[in-house]
């Protein structure tokens, strides 16, 4: 069992992510872990990082499902920083597909616009 996402973190995410990072939908948003919560420990400091603002983004339920079930969508999600491999830093930018802007997510629940080009993409 992993530790829960704290209510204070949920509030920060709701304020930061008003729409789905992928399609801009405002309704039916769910919290998605960029780096998988199932690996790398779920206790103490590691859990705080896994369930922290830098690792969590709000997306629509449909996209959340497709990232895990559709290989093409999953690959695109990795290109946009919506999904991260375990070794990737959480400072890795996230792409807002509706605004065409890259952001770095901060530990205190902000998003900071950055000039970024994903060379692997
Ligand atoms: Zn969406």
Backbone and ligand atoms as CSV (ligand in chain L), in Angstrom:
chain,resi,resn,atom,element,x,y,z
A,1,UNK,N,N,0.833,-1.209,0.000
A,1,UNK,CA,C,0.000,0.000,0.000
A,1,UNK,C,C,0.868,1.260,0.000
A,2,UNK,N,N,0.634,2.105,-0.961
A,2,UNK,CA,C,1.353,3.378,-0.969
A,2,UNK,C,C,0.672,4.386,-0.079
A,3,UNK,N,N,1.415,5.375,0.316
A,3,UNK,CA,C,0.811,6.431,1.133
A,3,UNK,C,C,-0.075,7.307,0.257
A,4,UNK,N,N,-1.056,7.915,0.884
A,4,UNK,CA,C,-2.033,8.729,0.174
A,4,UNK,C,C,-1.429,10.088,-0.192
A,5,UNK,N,N,-2.059,10.695,-1.184
A,5,UNK,CA,C,-1.716,12.075,-1.533
A,5,UNK,C,C,-2.369,12.989,-0.494
A,6,UNK,N,N,-1.574,13.855,0.083
A,6,UNK,CA,C,-2.083,14.733,1.145
A,6,UNK,C,C,-3.121,15.719,0.606
A,7,UNK,N,N,-4.126,16.049,1.416
A,7,UNK,CA,C,-5.132,17.043,1.003
A,7,UNK,C,C,-4.503,18.374,0.587
A,8,UNK,N,N,-3.454,18.783,1.273
A,8,UNK,CA,C,-2.803,20.060,0.929
A,8,UNK,C,C,-2.183,19.995,-0.462
A,9,UNK,N,N,-1.642,18.832,-0.825
A,9,UNK,CA,C,-1.067,18.649,-2.162
A,9,UNK,C,C,-2.183,18.664,-3.207
A,10,UNK,N,N,-3.275,17.979,-2.905
A,10,UNK,CA,C,-4.426,17.973,-3.825
A,10,UNK,C,C,-4.890,19.387,-4.127
A,11,UNK,N,N,-4.953,20.199,-3.084
A,11,UNK,CA,C,-5.390,21.599,-3.253
A,11,UNK,C,C,-4.453,22.357,-4.174
A,12,UNK,N,N,-3.152,22.150,-3.967
A,12,UNK,CA,C,-2.168,22.831,-4.814
A,12,UNK,C,C,-2.313,22.397,-6.274
A,13,UNK,N,N,-2.576,21.112,-6.477
A,13,UNK,CA,C,-2.726,20.599,-7.841
A,13,UNK,C,C,-3.985,21.160,-8.511
A,14,UNK,N,N,-5.047,21.273,-7.730
A,14,UNK,CA,C,-6.293,21.820,-8.275
A,14,UNK,C,C,-6.110,23.270,-8.702
A,15,UNK,N,N,-5.318,23.997,-7.929
A,15,UNK,CA,C,-5.064,25.402,-8.265
A,15,UNK,C,C,-4.144,25.513,-9.483
A,16,UNK,N,N,-3.136,24.644,-9.560
A,16,UNK,CA,C,-2.150,24.717,-10.646
A,16,UNK,C,C,-2.701,24.148,-11.945
A,17,UNK,N,N,-3.349,23.009,-11.876
A,17,UNK,CA,C,-3.823,22.310,-13.077
A,17,UNK,C,C,-5.333,22.449,-13.189
A,18,UNK,N,N,-5.763,23.528,-13.793
A,18,UNK,CA,C,-7.204,23.755,-13.932
A,18,UNK,C,C,-7.781,22.955,-15.091
A,19,UNK,N,N,-6.914,22.520,-15.997
A,19,UNK,CA,C,-7.362,21.749,-17.158
A,19,UNK,C,C,-6.380,20.617,-17.414
A,20,UNK,N,N,-6.852,19.632,-18.179
A,20,UNK,CA,C,-6.034,18.483,-18.551
A,20,UNK,C,C,-4.813,18.959,-19.350
A,21,UNK,N,N,-3.631,18.463,-18.981
A,21,UNK,CA,C,-2.397,18.843,-19.669
A,21,UNK,C,C,-2.404,18.401,-21.132
A,22,UNK,N,N,-3.231,17.447,-21.446
A,22,UNK,CA,C,-3.238,16.888,-22.793
A,22,UNK,C,C,-4.297,17.528,-23.695
A,23,UNK,N,N,-5.540,17.654,-23.197
A,23,UNK,CA,C,-6.630,18.097,-24.082
A,23,UNK,C,C,-7.324,19.367,-23.609
A,24,UNK,N,N,-7.005,19.824,-22.405
A,24,UNK,CA,C,-7.612,21.064,-21.933
A,24,UNK,C,C,-8.950,20.890,-21.234
A,25,UNK,N,N,-9.389,19.651,-21.112
A,25,UNK,CA,C,-10.662,19.369,-20.441
A,25,UNK,C,C,-10.631,19.870,-18.994
A,26,UNK,N,N,-11.751,20.452,-18.554
A,26,UNK,CA,C,-11.834,20.956,-17.185
A,26,UNK,C,C,-12.510,19.965,-16.245
A,27,UNK,N,N,-13.269,19.046,-16.828
A,27,UNK,CA,C,-14.056,18.118,-16.002
A,27,UNK,C,C,-13.412,16.734,-15.952
A,28,UNK,N,N,-13.810,15.956,-14.957
A,28,UNK,CA,C,-13.349,14.574,-14.816
A,28,UNK,C,C,-11.829,14.461,-14.743
A,29,UNK,N,N,-11.192,15.385,-14.051
A,29,UNK,CA,C,-9.741,15.333,-13.951
A,29,UNK,C,C,-9.327,14.370,-12.830
A,30,UNK,N,N,-8.263,13.629,-13.110
A,30,UNK,CA,C,-7.714,12.707,-12.113
A,30,UNK,C,C,-6.231,13.037,-11.924
A,31,UNK,N,N,-5.696,12.593,-10.813
A,31,UNK,CA,C,-4.288,12.850,-10.527
A,31,UNK,C,C,-3.444,11.707,-11.086
A,32,UNK,N,N,-2.493,12.075,-11.913
A,32,UNK,CA,C,-1.632,11.097,-12.591
A,32,UNK,C,C,-0.198,11.220,-12.065
A,33,UNK,N,N,0.419,10.074,-11.807
A,33,UNK,CA,C,1.827,10.039,-11.382
A,33,UNK,C,C,2.714,10.004,-12.622
A,34,UNK,N,N,3.607,10.954,-12.759
A,34,UNK,CA,C,4.522,10.974,-13.910
A,34,UNK,C,C,5.507,9.811,-13.805
A,35,UNK,N,N,6.162,9.707,-12.682
A,35,UNK,CA,C,7.009,8.545,-12.401
A,35,UNK,C,C,6.144,7.566,-11.634
A,36,UNK,N,N,6.160,6.333,-12.083
A,36,UNK,CA,C,5.279,5.318,-11.511
A,36,UNK,C,C,5.414,5.197,-10.008
A,37,UNK,N,N,4.275,5.169,-9.325
A,37,UNK,CA,C,4.302,5.065,-7.861
A,37,UNK,C,C,4.616,3.657,-7.394
A,38,UNK,N,N,4.469,2.682,-8.301
A,38,UNK,CA,C,4.652,1.282,-7.906
A,38,UNK,C,C,6.091,0.885,-7.687
A,39,UNK,N,N,7.027,1.760,-8.119
A,39,UNK,CA,C,8.437,1.425,-8.014
A,39,UNK,C,C,9.167,2.516,-7.229
A,40,UNK,N,N,10.289,2.129,-6.676
A,40,UNK,CA,C,11.147,3.124,-6.039
A,40,UNK,C,C,10.722,3.494,-4.632
A,41,UNK,N,N,9.903,2.654,-4.008
A,41,UNK,CA,C,9.576,2.890,-2.600
A,41,UNK,C,C,8.340,3.734,-2.421
A,42,UNK,N,N,7.586,3.425,-1.404
A,42,UNK,CA,C,6.345,4.157,-1.140
A,42,UNK,C,C,6.282,4.611,0.310
A,43,UNK,N,N,7.428,4.673,0.959
A,43,UNK,CA,C,7.439,5.076,2.368
A,43,UNK,C,C,8.331,6.305,2.578
A,44,UNK,N,N,7.966,7.079,3.575
A,44,UNK,CA,C,8.804,8.185,4.018
A,44,UNK,C,C,9.114,9.196,2.944
A,45,UNK,N,N,10.391,9.550,2.832
A,45,UNK,CA,C,10.835,10.610,1.934
A,45,UNK,C,C,10.482,10.293,0.481
A,46,UNK,N,N,10.672,9.035,0.092
A,46,UNK,CA,C,10.384,8.640,-1.286
A,46,UNK,C,C,8.901,8.817,-1.610
A,47,UNK,N,N,8.050,8.471,-0.647
A,47,UNK,CA,C,6.603,8.625,-0.849
A,47,UNK,C,C,6.244,10.093,-0.994
A,48,UNK,N,N,6.895,10.941,-0.225
A,48,UNK,CA,C,6.630,12.380,-0.287
A,48,UNK,C,C,6.992,12.912,-1.671
A,49,UNK,N,N,8.049,12.370,-2.267
A,49,UNK,CA,C,8.454,12.787,-3.618
A,49,UNK,C,C,7.481,12.228,-4.644
A,50,UNK,N,N,7.166,10.942,-4.507
A,50,UNK,CA,C,6.237,10.287,-5.438
A,50,UNK,C,C,4.871,10.957,-5.415
A,51,UNK,N,N,4.429,11.333,-4.216
A,51,UNK,CA,C,3.111,11.962,-4.068
A,51,UNK,C,C,3.218,13.472,-3.885
A,52,UNK,N,N,4.261,14.057,-4.475
A,52,UNK,CA,C,4.471,15.496,-4.392
A,52,UNK,C,C,4.104,16.200,-5.694
A,53,UNK,N,N,4.113,17.517,-5.615
A,53,UNK,CA,C,3.641,18.342,-6.744
A,53,UNK,C,C,4.453,18.171,-8.026
A,54,UNK,N,N,5.723,17.811,-7.903
A,54,UNK,CA,C,6.533,17.678,-9.110
A,54,UNK,C,C,6.225,16.399,-9.879
A,55,UNK,N,N,5.712,15.413,-9.164
A,55,UNK,CA,C,5.452,14.129,-9.818
A,55,UNK,C,C,4.000,13.960,-10.233
A,56,UNK,N,N,3.147,14.868,-9.810
A,56,UNK,CA,C,1.712,14.702,-10.053
A,56,UNK,C,C,1.188,15.761,-11.016
A,57,UNK,N,N,0.400,15.314,-11.977
A,57,UNK,CA,C,-0.297,16.246,-12.867
A,57,UNK,C,C,-1.757,15.809,-12.958
A,58,UNK,N,N,-2.616,16.799,-13.180
A,58,UNK,CA,C,-4.032,16.462,-13.360
A,58,UNK,C,C,-4.353,16.350,-14.845
A,59,UNK,N,N,-4.941,15.231,-15.203
A,59,UNK,CA,C,-5.344,14.975,-16.589
A,59,UNK,C,C,-6.758,14.402,-16.579
A,60,UNK,N,N,-7.396,14.385,-17.747
A,60,UNK,CA,C,-8.742,13.802,-17.812
A,60,UNK,C,C,-8.639,12.288,-17.655
A,61,UNK,N,N,-9.726,11.694,-17.198
A,61,UNK,CA,C,-9.753,10.257,-16.935
A,61,UNK,C,C,-9.461,9.450,-18.206
A,62,UNK,N,N,-9.951,9.943,-19.318
A,62,UNK,CA,C,-9.756,9.268,-20.613
A,62,UNK,C,C,-8.264,9.171,-20.969
A,63,UNK,N,N,-7.577,10.293,-20.858
A,63,UNK,CA,C,-6.140,10.316,-21.188
A,63,UNK,C,C,-5.356,9.470,-20.195
A,64,UNK,N,N,-5.718,9.568,-18.941
A,64,UNK,CA,C,-5.054,8.782,-17.908
A,64,UNK,C,C,-5.141,7.290,-18.241
A,65,UNK,N,N,-6.299,6.858,-18.678
A,65,UNK,CA,C,-6.511,5.466,-19.051
A,65,UNK,C,C,-5.694,5.106,-20.288
A,66,UNK,N,N,-5.727,5.978,-21.284
A,66,UNK,CA,C,-5.057,5.670,-22.553
A,66,UNK,C,C,-3.534,5.661,-22.436
A,67,UNK,N,N,-3.009,6.478,-21.531
A,67,UNK,CA,C,-1.547,6.471,-21.335
A,67,UNK,C,C,-1.059,5.094,-20.919
A,68,UNK,N,N,-1.885,4.392,-20.131
A,68,UNK,CA,C,-1.487,3.079,-19.630
A,68,UNK,C,C,-1.886,1.943,-20.561
A,69,UNK,N,N,-2.917,2.162,-21.375
A,69,UNK,CA,C,-3.469,1.049,-22.153
A,69,UNK,C,C,-3.126,1.105,-23.641
A,70,UNK,N,N,-2.672,2.259,-24.107
A,70,UNK,CA,C,-2.414,2.426,-25.536
A,70,UNK,C,C,-0.939,2.808,-25.715
A,71,UNK,N,N,-0.182,1.932,-26.383
A,71,UNK,CA,C,1.272,2.129,-26.512
A,71,UNK,C,C,1.620,3.428,-27.231
A,72,UNK,N,N,0.826,3.794,-28.221
A,72,UNK,CA,C,1.091,5.021,-28.975
A,72,UNK,C,C,0.893,6.241,-28.090
A,73,UNK,N,N,-0.191,6.229,-27.336
A,73,UNK,CA,C,-0.468,7.343,-26.420
A,73,UNK,C,C,0.603,7.384,-25.329
A,74,UNK,N,N,1.004,6.228,-24.836
A,74,UNK,CA,C,2.046,6.151,-23.804
A,74,UNK,C,C,3.366,6.732,-24.284
A,75,UNK,N,N,3.724,6.430,-25.532
A,75,UNK,CA,C,4.974,6.949,-26.098
A,75,UNK,C,C,4.915,8.465,-26.234
A,76,UNK,N,N,3.782,8.969,-26.686
A,76,UNK,CA,C,3.616,10.418,-26.803
A,76,UNK,C,C,3.690,11.077,-25.429
A,77,UNK,N,N,3.079,10.432,-24.442
A,77,UNK,CA,C,3.081,10.966,-23.073
A,77,UNK,C,C,4.502,11.063,-22.522
A,78,UNK,N,N,5.363,10.106,-22.897
A,78,UNK,CA,C,6.770,10.174,-22.466
A,78,UNK,C,C,7.470,11.343,-23.150
A,79,UNK,N,N,7.152,11.566,-24.417
A,79,UNK,CA,C,7.743,12.689,-25.139
A,79,UNK,C,C,7.366,14.033,-24.553
A,80,UNK,N,N,6.209,14.103,-23.952
A,80,UNK,CA,C,5.709,15.361,-23.386
A,80,UNK,C,C,6.006,15.485,-21.892
A,81,UNK,N,N,6.716,14.509,-21.328
A,81,UNK,CA,C,7.023,14.567,-19.894
A,81,UNK,C,C,5.833,14.253,-19.000
A,82,UNK,N,N,4.763,13.752,-19.595
A,82,UNK,CA,C,3.605,13.358,-18.779
A,82,UNK,C,C,3.893,12.049,-18.074
A,83,UNK,N,N,4.698,11.220,-18.732
A,83,UNK,CA,C,5.192,9.987,-18.125
A,83,UNK,C,C,6.712,10.048,-18.107
A,84,UNK,N,N,7.297,9.605,-17.000
A,84,UNK,CA,C,8.752,9.638,-16.879
A,84,UNK,C,C,9.285,8.266,-16.492
A,85,UNK,N,N,10.445,7.894,-17.074
A,85,UNK,CA,C,11.101,6.672,-16.600
A,85,UNK,C,C,11.640,6.896,-15.183
A,86,UNK,N,N,11.905,5.819,-14.472
A,86,UNK,CA,C,12.295,5.913,-13.064
A,86,UNK,C,C,13.571,6.730,-12.844
A,87,UNK,N,N,14.450,6.721,-13.843
A,87,UNK,CA,C,15.736,7.408,-13.665
A,87,UNK,C,C,15.629,8.904,-13.984
A,88,UNK,N,N,14.528,9.313,-14.576
A,88,UNK,CA,C,14.421,10.715,-14.995
A,88,UNK,C,C,14.151,11.636,-13.811
A,89,UNK,N,N,14.763,12.803,-13.866
A,89,UNK,CA,C,14.580,13.803,-12.821
A,89,UNK,C,C,13.192,14.427,-12.918
A,90,UNK,N,N,12.615,14.737,-11.768
A,90,UNK,CA,C,11.277,15.342,-11.764
A,90,UNK,C,C,11.304,16.798,-12.219
A,91,UNK,N,N,12.521,17.336,-12.382
A,91,UNK,CA,C,12.667,18.679,-12.957
A,91,UNK,C,C,12.423,18.648,-14.468
A,92,UNK,N,N,12.363,17.462,-15.022
A,92,UNK,CA,C,12.109,17.341,-16.462
A,92,UNK,C,C,10.807,18.062,-16.804
A,93,UNK,N,N,10.839,18.964,-17.797
A,93,UNK,CA,C,9.657,19.767,-18.101
A,93,UNK,C,C,8.450,18.945,-18.565
A,94,UNK,N,N,7.298,19.547,-18.419
A,94,UNK,CA,C,6.021,18.963,-18.835
A,94,UNK,C,C,5.436,19.860,-19.919
A,95,UNK,N,N,4.898,19.240,-20.940
A,95,UNK,CA,C,4.330,20.000,-22.052
A,95,UNK,C,C,2.825,20.171,-21.875
A,96,UNK,N,N,2.366,21.419,-21.944
A,96,UNK,CA,C,0.935,21.692,-21.975
A,96,UNK,C,C,0.520,21.648,-23.447
A,97,UNK,N,N,-0.113,20.567,-23.839
A,97,UNK,CA,C,-0.441,20.334,-25.248
A,97,UNK,C,C,-1.468,21.308,-25.797
A,98,UNK,N,N,-2.197,21.973,-24.933
A,98,UNK,CA,C,-3.192,22.934,-25.416
A,98,UNK,C,C,-2.599,24.333,-25.563
A,99,UNK,N,N,-1.541,24.626,-24.781
A,99,UNK,CA,C,-0.911,25.955,-24.835
A,99,UNK,C,C,0.391,25.937,-25.647
A,100,UNK,N,N,0.892,24.729,-25.935
A,100,UNK,CA,C,2.179,24.564,-26.608
A,100,UNK,C,C,3.311,25.225,-25.818
A,101,UNK,N,N,3.293,25.005,-24.528
A,101,UNK,CA,C,4.295,25.584,-23.633
A,101,UNK,C,C,4.827,24.487,-22.712
A,102,UNK,N,N,6.164,24.539,-22.504
A,102,UNK,CA,C,6.800,23.624,-21.544
A,102,UNK,C,C,6.898,24.316,-20.186
A,103,UNK,N,N,6.677,23.528,-19.141
A,103,UNK,CA,C,6.788,24.045,-17.777
A,103,UNK,C,C,7.636,23.094,-16.930
A,104,UNK,N,N,8.365,23.686,-15.985
A,104,UNK,CA,C,8.973,22.882,-14.931
A,104,UNK,C,C,8.054,23.004,-13.718
A,105,UNK,N,N,7.746,21.885,-13.099
A,105,UNK,CA,C,6.892,21.881,-11.914
A,105,UNK,C,C,7.766,22.032,-10.672
A,106,UNK,N,N,7.317,22.866,-9.745
A,106,UNK,CA,C,8.098,23.096,-8.527
A,106,UNK,C,C,7.514,22.276,-7.375
A,107,UNK,N,N,8.331,22.084,-6.356
A,107,UNK,CA,C,7.887,21.290,-5.203
A,107,UNK,C,C,6.788,22.007,-4.420
A,108,UNK,N,N,6.703,23.336,-4.572
A,108,UNK,CA,C,5.680,24.074,-3.831
A,108,UNK,C,C,4.433,24.357,-4.671
A,109,UNK,N,N,4.259,23.578,-5.752
A,109,UNK,CA,C,2.981,23.611,-6.454
A,109,UNK,C,C,2.832,24.670,-7.525
A,110,UNK,N,N,3.950,25.201,-8.006
A,110,UNK,CA,C,3.866,26.154,-9.114
A,110,UNK,C,C,4.331,25.482,-10.403
A,111,UNK,N,N,4.052,26.155,-11.536
A,111,UNK,CA,C,4.616,25.721,-12.812
A,111,UNK,C,C,5.315,26.915,-13.423
A,112,UNK,N,N,6.541,26.690,-13.860
A,112,UNK,CA,C,7.371,27.775,-14.373
A,112,UNK,C,C,7.662,27.500,-15.848
A,113,UNK,N,N,7.280,28.458,-16.679
A,113,UNK,CA,C,7.479,28.301,-18.125
A,113,UNK,C,C,8.975,28.221,-18.440
A,114,UNK,N,N,9.338,27.288,-19.302
A,114,UNK,CA,C,10.741,27.148,-19.697
A,114,UNK,C,C,10.848,26.985,-21.210
A,115,UNK,N,N,12.008,27.362,-21.705
A,115,UNK,CA,C,12.313,27.165,-23.102
A,115,UNK,C,C,12.961,25.800,-23.220
A,116,UNK,N,N,12.256,24.850,-23.795
A,116,UNK,CA,C,12.747,23.473,-23.806
A,116,UNK,C,C,12.401,22.822,-25.131
A,117,UNK,N,N,13.338,22.022,-25.608
A,117,UNK,CA,C,13.072,21.226,-26.800
A,117,UNK,C,C,13.508,19.807,-26.486
A,118,UNK,N,N,12.593,18.901,-26.589
A,118,UNK,CA,C,12.912,17.500,-26.298
A,118,UNK,C,C,13.602,16.879,-27.494
A,119,UNK,N,N,14.905,16.677,-27.358
A,119,UNK,CA,C,15.706,16.186,-28.474
A,119,UNK,C,C,15.361,14.743,-28.849
A,120,UNK,N,N,14.770,14.027,-27.900
A,120,UNK,CA,C,14.438,12.623,-28.151
A,120,UNK,C,C,13.048,12.483,-28.747
A,121,UNK,N,N,12.508,13.566,-29.152
A,121,UNK,CA,C,11.094,13.563,-29.527
A,121,UNK,C,C,10.889,14.086,-30.943
L,1,ZN,ZN,ZN,-7.478,15.178,-21.487
